[in-house]
């Protein structure tokens, strides 16, 4: 397929006088919020664990879809967060078509999957569910636009050790299975973007963490959002009438930190369903801890509309075995004021996200900007391991279709896209 590139950078007015805005006024921005329940009404085949041989048997906790629309009077951005493992390309196309009808260009419509392993599969066995899912998610776009209200944004950065790397190594440096590996890195960051109303009430909290929602294991046949839903519960209880929105990070090789004395993943003191609630509440507390001190305002040029911008490209990653074959994925960058978010397709492993932020650290300091990384966007997608993981072997490397060179290609493109949106 040909390279697709969309660069949409906001044009600002020549002066505050032209805009009719007082110099002490907040940046001009409207945000609309809409949420729908996407829990299957009937048993469905589930996505995430190949060991399952039967459809779901019940619902432990409902699934949700939330859509945010940002509008500064000159362009619109859409962001949708879904409690599913991954969606199909057909579902992505349908949602983006619905976005286009309300003035959001397809590449400005980001769809993030939480990657819960207790959600429905998007295969032909679940055709009735998929049809209902598409109808409900597409209806969120006009609902969010109808909800557009004056908004102010602020940002805080928290931290959490809720996750642990799952690529345990033996004495020879080889991966020996999906087991806790505290010697390997995780991404501690918990970025938090609050959307405030006209009276400074918190309307929504967008937060992120890089960790597989796999506390509920393959033996669980109940539909659930895993820890994500319980983290949102904590935030919603702290802020009255607030909509919490979770974005999955670069956590392809990170699992929740529930560990047994055998050095494997397992439950101690609490059972599986009690543990998932405790883990989710831990992440919710990390979000609330981050905002214990006044968050900083999300800024743009004084007395001008808050900058919104987006850029999206499809890039080709080389195949692991066939040098003539490539795999195309979509990578996007979004700017909201001085917040820059990288949205990558696929299950991207943690060291790649850490590297993107590390390589952008000096740029971030110079420009007063914040860089945020999010994976599991758009549709489908396999693993993209860090190049250093290939000599170790292990699950992520074994099932990945791409070569070690994929890391450099993805990192370089992410950095370039973010910088292309800078003032």
RODO-2510 file (C-alpha; in nm, 4 decimals, decimal comma):
residues 423
     n   res          X          Y          Z
     1     x     0,0000     0,0000     0,0000
     2     x     0,1163     0,3550    -0,0620
     3     x     0,2375     0,5726     0,2211
     4     x    -0,0401     0,7764     0,3800
     5     x     0,0523     1,0926     0,5579
     6     x    -0,1785     1,3430     0,7100
     7     x    -0,0411     1,6517     0,8771
     8     x    -0,2963     1,8826     1,0321
     9     x    -0,1425     2,1757     1,2198
    10     x    -0,3605     2,4454     1,3660
    11     x    -0,3529     2,7919     1,2156
    12     x    -0,3769     3,0527     1,4917
    13     x    -0,5183     3,4039     1,4677
    14     x    -0,2817     3,6952     1,4128
    15     x    -0,3551     3,8660     1,7414
    16     x    -0,5623     3,8490     2,0571
    17     x    -0,7499     4,1535     1,9318
    18     x    -0,8625     3,9671     1,6199
    19     x    -0,9793     3,6767     1,8352
    20     x    -1,1738     3,9043     2,0642
    21     x    -1,0212     3,7324     2,3671
    22     x    -0,8871     3,9136     2,6719
    23     x    -0,5200     3,8479     2,7383
    24     x    -0,6004     3,6814     3,0719
    25     x    -0,8661     3,4495     2,9241
    26     x    -0,8119     3,0717     2,9191
    27     x    -0,7311     2,9037     2,5845
    28     x    -1,0371     2,8569     2,3665
    29     x    -1,1411     2,4914     2,3667
    30     x    -1,4553     2,2813     2,3773
    31     x    -1,4672     1,9147     2,4758
    32     x    -1,7544     1,6720     2,4347
    33     x    -1,7841     1,3410     2,6186
    34     x    -2,0053     1,0391     2,5478
    35     x    -2,0037     0,6880     2,6937
    36     x    -2,1821     0,3638     2,6039
    37     x    -2,2065     0,0173     2,7549
    38     x    -2,0588    -0,2384     2,5116
    39     x    -2,1090    -0,5478     2,7271
    40     x    -2,2334    -0,8476     2,5255
    41     x    -2,5953    -0,9333     2,5996
    42     x    -2,5364    -1,2995     2,5105
    43     x    -2,2393    -1,5403     2,5436
    44     x    -1,9565    -1,4548     2,3027
    45     x    -1,6248    -1,6012     2,2047
    46     x    -1,3489    -1,4173     2,3897
    47     x    -1,0165    -1,2725     2,2754
    48     x    -0,6774    -1,2984     2,4411
    49     x    -0,6146    -1,6506     2,5662
    50     x    -0,5784    -1,9281     2,3085
    51     x    -0,6416    -2,1873     2,5813
    52     x    -1,0124    -2,1004     2,5947
    53     x    -1,2275    -2,3555     2,4148
    54     x    -1,5709    -2,2230     2,5072
    55     x    -1,7594    -1,8911     2,4900
    56     x    -1,8201    -1,6593     2,7840
    57     x    -2,0482    -1,7795     3,0622
    58     x    -2,1299    -1,4547     3,2407
    59     x    -2,0369    -1,0942     3,3164
    60     x    -1,8081    -1,0060     3,6063
    61     x    -1,7972    -0,6342     3,5241
    62     x    -1,9459    -0,4374     3,2354
    63     x    -1,7429    -0,3107     2,9407
    64     x    -1,7570     0,0506     2,8284
    65     x    -1,6655     0,2701     2,5329
    66     x    -1,5947     0,6399     2,5807
    67     x    -1,5501     0,9054     2,3129
    68     x    -1,3912     1,2477     2,3581
    69     x    -1,4145     1,5200     2,0941
    70     x    -1,1780     1,8203     2,1181
    71     x    -1,2773     2,1317     1,9214
    72     x    -1,0879     2,4639     1,9256
    73     x    -1,3072     2,6304     1,6648
    74     x    -1,0667     2,5463     1,3841
    75     x    -1,0448     2,1678     1,3885
    76     x    -1,1703     1,8632     1,5734
    77     x    -0,9883     1,5632     1,7204
    78     x    -1,1583     1,2430     1,8300
    79     x    -1,0372     0,9909     2,0873
    80     x    -1,2229     0,6698     2,1691
    81     x    -1,1256     0,4250     2,4469
    82     x    -1,2658     0,0726     2,4314
    83     x    -1,2802    -0,2170     2,6780
    84     x    -1,1807    -0,4784     2,4202
    85     x    -0,8654    -0,6743     2,3389
    86     x    -0,8473    -0,5386     1,9847
    87     x    -1,0893    -0,4418     1,7086
    88     x    -1,1057    -0,5385     1,3432
    89     x    -1,0101    -0,3189     1,0510
    90     x    -1,3775    -0,3162     0,9467
    91     x    -1,4796    -0,1748     1,2862
    92     x    -1,2063     0,0902     1,2619
    93     x    -1,3278     0,1970     0,9180
    94     x    -1,6881     0,2209     1,0416
    95     x    -1,5973     0,4342     1,3445
    96     x    -1,3814     0,6658     1,1354
    97     x    -1,6604     0,7021     0,8812
    98     x    -1,8933     0,8083     1,1625
    99     x    -1,6273     1,0541     1,2781
   100     x    -1,6025     1,2058     0,9306
   101     x    -1,9753     1,2828     0,9392
   102     x    -1,9192     1,5115     1,2402
   103     x    -1,6135     1,6883     1,0993
   104     x    -1,3332     1,4642     1,2252
   105     x    -1,0949     1,3499     0,9516
   106     x    -1,0221     0,9740     0,9679
   107     x    -0,6593     1,0152     1,0769
   108     x    -0,7708     1,2534     1,3528
   109     x    -0,9908     0,9815     1,5001
   110     x    -0,7873     0,7661     1,7397
   111     x    -0,9292     0,4373     1,8698
   112     x    -0,7497     0,2783     2,1664
   113     x    -0,8202    -0,0726     2,2962
   114     x    -0,7481    -0,1440     2,6623
   115     x    -0,6453    -0,4989     2,5582
   116     x    -0,8501    -0,6733     2,8237
   117     x    -0,8306    -1,0509     2,7755
   118     x    -1,1877    -1,0893     2,9005
   119     x    -1,3542    -0,9073     2,6136
   120     x    -1,5248    -1,0301     2,2943
   121     x    -1,3387    -1,1450     1,9856
   122     x    -1,3936    -0,9639     1,6567
   123     x    -1,4327    -1,2746     1,4432
   124     x    -1,7225    -1,4167     1,2451
   125     x    -1,8461    -1,6210     1,5410
   126     x    -1,9504    -1,2966     1,7104
   127     x    -2,1191    -1,1329     1,4104
   128     x    -2,4282    -1,0257     1,6052
   129     x    -2,2193    -0,8685     1,8812
   130     x    -1,9934    -0,6875     1,6338
   131     x    -2,2920    -0,5337     1,4585
   132     x    -2,4231    -0,4040     1,7901
   133     x    -2,0753    -0,2836     1,8918
   134     x    -2,0341    -0,0814     1,5721
   135     x    -2,3772     0,0779     1,6119
   136     x    -2,3091     0,1782     1,9732
   137     x    -1,9590     0,3125     1,9165
   138     x    -2,0513     0,5040     1,6023
   139     x    -2,3386     0,6695     1,7878
   140     x    -2,0887     0,8106     2,0381
   141     x    -1,9495     1,0566     1,7808
   142     x    -2,2614     1,2711     1,7342
   143     x    -2,3380     1,2355     2,1052
   144     x    -1,9947     1,3733     2,1988
   145     x    -2,0302     1,6598     1,9514
   146     x    -2,3709     1,7436     2,1001
   147     x    -2,2007     1,7562     2,4413
   148     x    -1,9289     2,0071     2,3397
   149     x    -1,8748     2,2522     2,6256
   150     x    -1,6133     2,5100     2,7176
   151     x    -1,3201     2,3312     2,8771
   152     x    -0,9859     2,3879     3,0376
   153     x    -0,7208     2,1163     3,0620
   154     x    -0,4509     2,0400     3,3142
   155     x    -0,1825     1,7733     3,3336
   156     x    -0,0001     1,5759     3,5999
   157     x     0,2436     1,2863     3,5892
   158     x     0,2097     1,0103     3,8474
   159     x     0,3902     0,6805     3,8887
   160     x     0,3030     0,3211     3,9692
   161     x     0,4810    -0,0092     4,0200
   162     x     0,1607    -0,2053     3,9656
   163     x     0,3145    -0,3868     3,6670
   164     x     0,6133    -0,6185     3,6363
   165     x     0,8066    -0,7302     3,3290
   166     x     0,7052    -1,0837     3,2343
   167     x     1,0161    -1,1932     3,0404
   168     x     1,2041    -1,3862     3,3095
   169     x     1,5594    -1,4823     3,2136
   170     x     1,7710    -1,7798     3,3156
   171     x     2,1383    -1,7707     3,4129
   172     x     2,2334    -1,7697     3,0440
   173     x     2,0155    -1,4714     2,9624
   174     x     1,7474    -1,6698     2,7830
   175     x     1,3762    -1,6141     2,8368
   176     x     1,2304    -1,9119     3,0252
   177     x     0,8628    -1,8281     3,0144
   178     x     0,5988    -1,5736     3,1019
   179     x     0,7139    -1,5211     3,4595
   180     x     0,7842    -1,2132     3,6740
   181     x     1,1201    -1,0525     3,5889
   182     x     1,1825    -0,7587     3,8249
   183     x     1,5315    -0,7076     3,6784
   184     x     1,3793    -0,5912     3,3515
   185     x     1,2223    -0,2461     3,3120
   186     x     0,8636    -0,1300     3,3299
   187     x     0,7273     0,2155     3,2509
   188     x     0,6437     0,3806     3,5825
   189     x     0,4629     0,6752     3,4257
   190     x     0,0939     0,7415     3,4905
   191     x     0,0159     1,0508     3,2793
   192     x    -0,3071     1,2259     3,3752
   193     x    -0,5032     1,4771     3,1649
   194     x    -0,8003     1,6364     3,3392
   195     x    -1,0846     1,8041     3,1510
   196     x    -1,2364     2,0814     3,3591
   197     x    -1,5702     2,2528     3,3095
   198     x    -1,6622     2,6197     3,3313
   199     x    -1,6808     2,6086     3,7117
   200     x    -1,3600     2,4030     3,7372
   201     x    -1,5490     2,0805     3,8006
   202     x    -1,3639     1,7710     3,6752
   203     x    -1,5642     1,6384     3,3802
   204     x    -1,3189     1,3701     3,2701
   205     x    -0,9833     1,2222     3,3646
   206     x    -0,7746     1,0655     3,0871
   207     x    -0,4994     0,8443     3,2282
   208     x    -0,2615     0,5793     3,1028
   209     x    -0,0396     0,2949     3,2148
   210     x     0,1641     0,0331     3,0286
   211     x     0,0486    -0,3097     3,1461
   212     x    -0,1455    -0,6073     3,0083
   213     x    -0,4968    -0,6350     3,1570
   214     x    -0,4462    -1,0065     3,2267
   215     x    -0,5058    -1,0398     3,6002
   216     x    -0,8086    -1,2540     3,5143
   217     x    -0,6616    -1,5692     3,3672
   218     x    -0,7692    -1,8053     3,0889
   219     x    -0,9865    -2,0015     3,3318
   220     x    -1,2102    -1,6954     3,3690
   221     x    -1,4962    -1,7068     3,1201
   222     x    -1,6630    -1,3942     3,2541
   223     x    -1,6690    -1,0724     3,0520
   224     x    -1,4691    -0,7983     3,2295
   225     x    -1,2419    -0,4976     3,1651
   226     x    -0,9832    -0,6431     3,4089
   227     x    -0,7971    -0,3905     3,6279
   228     x    -0,8916    -0,1017     3,3981
   229     x    -1,2532    -0,0951     3,5134
   230     x    -1,1600    -0,0905     3,8806
   231     x    -0,9089     0,1909     3,8279
   232     x    -1,1845     0,3936     3,6648
   233     x    -1,4168     0,3136     3,9569
   234     x    -1,1693     0,4669     4,2018
   235     x    -1,1408     0,7890     4,0017
   236     x    -1,5169     0,8142     3,9453
   237     x    -1,5741     0,7791     4,3207
   238     x    -1,3216     1,0554     4,3901
   239     x    -1,4727     1,3016     4,1397
   240     x    -1,8510     1,3323     4,1284
   241     x    -1,9963     1,3125     3,7761
   242     x    -1,6526     1,2497     3,6240
   243     x    -1,5877     1,0186     3,3279
   244     x    -1,2549     0,8329     3,3673
   245     x    -1,0885     0,7339     3,0381
   246     x    -0,8054     0,4784     3,0224
   247     x    -0,5467     0,4610     2,7420
   248     x    -0,3249     0,1541     2,7208
   249     x     0,0502     0,2183     2,7046
   250     x     0,3502     0,0399     2,5533
   251     x     0,3053    -0,2651     2,7772
   252     x     0,3448    -0,5606     2,5434
   253     x     0,5725    -0,7474     2,7849
   254     x     0,4340    -0,6221     3,1193
   255     x     0,1764    -0,7957     3,3409
   256     x     0,0095    -0,6941     3,6678
   257     x     0,2267    -0,7607     3,9718
   258     x     0,0569    -1,0634     4,1289
   259     x     0,3283    -1,3101     4,2196
   260     x     0,3333    -1,6425     4,4044
   261     x     0,6187    -1,7779     4,6212
   262     x     0,7142    -2,0124     4,3349
   263     x     0,8453    -1,7214     4,1274
   264     x     0,5526    -1,7429     3,8891
   265     x     0,2317    -1,5468     3,8477
   266     x    -0,0226    -1,6553     4,1062
   267     x    -0,2517    -1,5377     4,3826
   268     x    -0,1690    -1,4954     4,7513
   269     x    -0,4222    -1,4102     5,0235
   270     x    -0,6805    -1,2939     4,7675
   271     x    -0,8397    -1,4921     4,4870
   272     x    -0,8351    -1,3899     4,1201
   273     x    -1,1393    -1,1616     4,1254
   274     x    -1,0419    -0,9959     4,4519
   275     x    -0,6895    -0,9407     4,3207
   276     x    -0,8020    -0,7703     3,9996
   277     x    -1,0014    -0,5183     4,2024
   278     x    -0,7062    -0,4495     4,4315
   279     x    -0,4706    -0,4010     4,1373
   280     x    -0,7144    -0,1659     3,9628
   281     x    -0,7662     0,0368     4,2780
   282     x    -0,3881     0,0655     4,3111
   283     x    -0,3701     0,2307     3,9692
   284     x    -0,6638     0,4550     4,0579
   285     x    -0,4796     0,5675     4,3694
   286     x    -0,1730     0,6472     4,1580
   287     x    -0,3870     0,8789     3,9458
   288     x    -0,5300     1,0547     4,2487
   289     x    -0,1860     1,0857     4,4084
   290     x    -0,0579     1,2562     4,0923
   291     x    -0,3144     1,5362     4,1297
   292     x    -0,2563     1,5918     4,5012
   293     x    -0,0507     1,8964     4,4087
   294     x    -0,2007     2,1447     4,1602
   295     x    -0,1595     2,0038     3,8081
   296     x    -0,0088     2,2362     3,5503
   297     x    -0,2322     2,4019     3,2950
   298     x    -0,2177     2,2649     2,9425
   299     x    -0,1007     2,5669     2,7475
   300     x    -0,0642     2,7134     2,4013
   301     x     0,0004     3,0657     2,2785
   302     x    -0,1435     3,3318     2,5136
   303     x    -0,4983     3,4457     2,4326
   304     x    -0,5296     3,2114     2,1351
   305     x    -0,7181     2,8865     2,0731
   306     x    -0,5498     2,5885     2,2353
   307     x    -0,3431     2,4216     1,9617
   308     x    -0,4798     2,0947     1,8272
   309     x    -0,2899     1,9002     1,5624
   310     x    -0,2480     1,5488     1,4330
   311     x    -0,0326     1,3518     1,1934
   312     x    -0,0661     0,9892     1,0873
   313     x     0,1487     0,7623     0,8726
   314     x     0,1487     0,4027     0,7677
   315     x     0,4987     0,2661     0,7989
   316     x     0,6488    -0,0611     0,6789
   317     x     0,8293    -0,2909     0,9202
   318     x     1,0572    -0,5656     0,7834
   319     x     0,9546    -0,9276     0,8229
   320     x     1,1519    -1,1438     1,0640
   321     x     1,2145    -1,4225     0,8111
   322     x     1,1531    -1,2891     0,4592
   323     x     1,3635    -0,9858     0,3684
   324     x     1,1309    -0,9077     0,0762
   325     x     0,8209    -0,8914     0,2966
   326     x     0,7040    -0,6031     0,5155
   327     x     0,4218    -0,5386     0,7606
   328     x     0,2344    -0,2114     0,7484
   329     x     0,1198    -0,0420     1,0689
   330     x    -0,0285     0,2980     1,1478
   331     x     0,1522     0,5388     1,3761
   332     x    -0,0027     0,8695     1,4762
   333     x     0,0912     1,1678     1,6885
   334     x    -0,1580     1,4074     1,8424
   335     x    -0,0954     1,7483     1,9928
   336     x    -0,3270     1,8966     2,2553
   337     x    -0,1649     2,2195     2,3685
   338     x     0,1766     2,1233     2,5055
   339     x     0,0799     1,7536     2,5384
   340     x     0,2078     1,5263     2,2587
   341     x     0,0803     1,1681     2,2428
   342     x     0,2232     0,8928     2,0215
   343     x    -0,0445     0,6394     1,9195
   344     x     0,0967     0,3195     1,7699
   345     x    -0,0747     0,0159     1,6340
   346     x     0,0274    -0,3283     1,7704
   347     x     0,1455    -0,4723     2,1014
   348     x     0,4564    -0,2613     2,1434
   349     x     0,6928    -0,3705     2,4212
   350     x     0,7888    -0,1428     2,7062
   351     x     1,1509    -0,0643     2,6221
   352     x     1,0427     0,0967     2,2946
   353     x     0,8099     0,3376     2,4714
   354     x     1,0795     0,4205     2,7253
   355     x     1,3252     0,4868     2,4433
   356     x     1,0867     0,7251     2,2642
   357     x     1,0457     0,9327     2,5806
   358     x     1,4178     0,9178     2,6541
   359     x     1,5106     1,0391     2,3062
   360     x     1,2601     1,3228     2,3362
   361     x     1,3593     1,4290     2,6876
   362     x     1,5805     1,7227     2,5819
   363     x     1,3232     1,8408     2,3275
   364     x     1,0508     1,8179     2,5926
   365     x     1,2530     2,0320     2,8345
   366     x     1,3358     2,2931     2,5703
   367     x     0,9779     2,3285     2,4527
   368     x     0,8006     2,2826     2,7866
   369     x     0,6145     1,9854     2,6382
   370     x     0,5115     1,6430     2,7653
   371     x     0,5376     1,3227     2,5606
   372     x     0,2973     1,0358     2,6241
   373     x     0,3076     0,6942     2,4520
   374     x     0,0099     0,4691     2,3784
   375     x    -0,0060     0,1332     2,1984
   376     x    -0,2942    -0,0989     2,0987
   377     x    -0,4445     0,1658     1,8720
   378     x    -0,6309     0,1517     1,5423
   379     x    -0,6920    -0,2206     1,4795
   380     x    -0,5403    -0,5669     1,5241
   381     x    -0,1647    -0,5962     1,5202
   382     x     0,0965    -0,8357     1,6588
   383     x     0,3955    -0,7926     1,8887
   384     x     0,6765    -0,5445     1,8304
   385     x     0,9522    -0,6483     2,0742
   386     x     1,2557    -0,4413     2,1635
   387     x     1,5558    -0,5277     1,9466
   388     x     1,7495    -0,6358     2,2570
   389     x     1,4878    -0,9067     2,3250
   390     x     1,5594    -1,1118     2,0136
   391     x     1,8729    -1,2911     2,1399
   392     x     1,6767    -1,3820     2,4559
   393     x     1,3923    -1,5511     2,2696
   394     x     1,0649    -1,5963     2,4550
   395     x     0,6978    -1,5591     2,3690
   396     x     0,6898    -1,2023     2,2364
   397     x     0,9879    -1,2652     2,0082
   398     x     0,8678    -1,6075     1,8940
   399     x     0,5210    -1,4902     1,7875
   400     x     0,6302    -1,1560     1,6410
   401     x     0,6350    -1,1274     1,2626
   402     x     0,8781    -0,8337     1,2502
   403     x     1,2573    -0,8159     1,2618
   404     x     1,4697    -0,6412     1,5281
   405     x     1,5012    -0,3412     1,2923
   406     x     1,1353    -0,2607     1,3618
   407     x     1,2301    -0,0839     1,6860
   408     x     1,4492     0,1768     1,5171
   409     x     1,1940     0,2382     1,2431
   410     x     0,9097     0,2871     1,4908
   411     x     1,1097     0,5044     1,7331
   412     x     1,2491     0,7275     1,4598
   413     x     0,9067     0,7750     1,3048
   414     x     0,7403     0,8504     1,6404
   415     x     1,0019     1,1140     1,7222
   416     x     0,9728     1,2706     1,3777
   417     x     0,5938     1,2857     1,3902
   418     x     0,5890     1,4529     1,7314
   419     x     0,8471     1,7098     1,6302
   420     x     0,6530     1,7872     1,3114
   421     x     0,3673     1,9104     1,5306
   422     x     0,5781     2,1385     1,7463
   423     x     0,5492     2,5180     1,7056
***
